[in-house]
């Protein structure tokens, strides 16, 4: 059983930017006060986000607004369902997004 850690300050925009720049193939798993969400990166492109029944941009906006929480990164293991079609990287960071190669990956276990 994991202890209940105290949420710590996080800069999720900065972390997401770093993962995009690194062309990451991963899932950023987030938890805050019992709420959980995921942001999926394929080749540095944000392709899916989920949070409490929300998906796509609505979930991403909610998750990126968090100021505290616990997070960990897991590798992608199979293809995610793409729910984000917009160029989020360009929208958030003012530059071109990932490679868009449609690589085959999905979330690891965020639990």
Residue pairs with C-beta under 8 A, 6 or more apart in sequence:
5 70
7 32
7 33
7 68
7 69
7 70
8 68
8 69
8 70
9 67
9 68
10 66
10 67
10 68
10 69
10 71
12 28
12 30
12 63
12 64
12 66
12 71
13 64
13 92
15 28
15 71
16 28
16 39
16 46
16 64
16 92
17 92
17 93
19 26
19 28
19 41
19 44
19 73
20 41
20 44
20 45
20 46
20 89
20 93
20 97
20 98
21 44
22 44
23 43
23 44
23 98
23 99
24 41
24 43
24 44
24 73
25 41
25 42
25 43
25 75
25 76
25 103
25 105
26 40
26 41
26 73
26 74
26 75
26 76
27 38
27 39
27 40
27 41
27 73
27 74
27 75
27 76
27 107
27 108
27 110
28 38
28 39
28 40
28 41
28 71
28 73
29 36
29 37
29 38
29 71
29 72
29 73
29 74
29 110
30 36
30 37
30 38
30 39
30 63
30 66
30 69
30 70
30 71
31 37
31 69
31 70
31 71
32 66
32 68
32 69
32 70
35 51
35 52
36 51
36 52
36 110
37 49
37 50
37 51
37 52
37 59
37 62
37 63
38 48
38 49
38 50
38 51
38 107
38 110
39 46
39 48
39 49
39 60
39 63
40 46
40 47
40 48
40 49
40 76
40 80
40 105
40 106
40 107
41 47
41 76
41 98
42 76
42 80
42 98
42 101
42 102
42 103
42 105
43 98
43 99
43 100
43 101
43 103
44 89
44 97
44 98
44 99
45 88
45 89
45 97
45 98
45 99
45 100
46 60
46 84
46 88
46 89
46 98
47 80
47 82
47 83
47 84
48 55
48 56
48 80
48 81
48 82
48 83
48 84
49 55
49 56
49 57
49 59
49 60
49 63
49 83
49 84
50 59
50 83
51 59
51 62
51 63
54 62
55 83
56 83
56 84
57 84
57 86
57 88
60 84
60 88
64 92
72 110
74 107
74 108
74 109
74 110
75 108
76 105
76 106
76 107
76 108
77 105
77 106
77 107
77 108
78 104
78 105
78 106
79 103
79 104
79 105
79 106
80 105
80 106
80 107
87 96
87 97
88 97
89 95
89 96
89 97
89 98
90 96
90 97
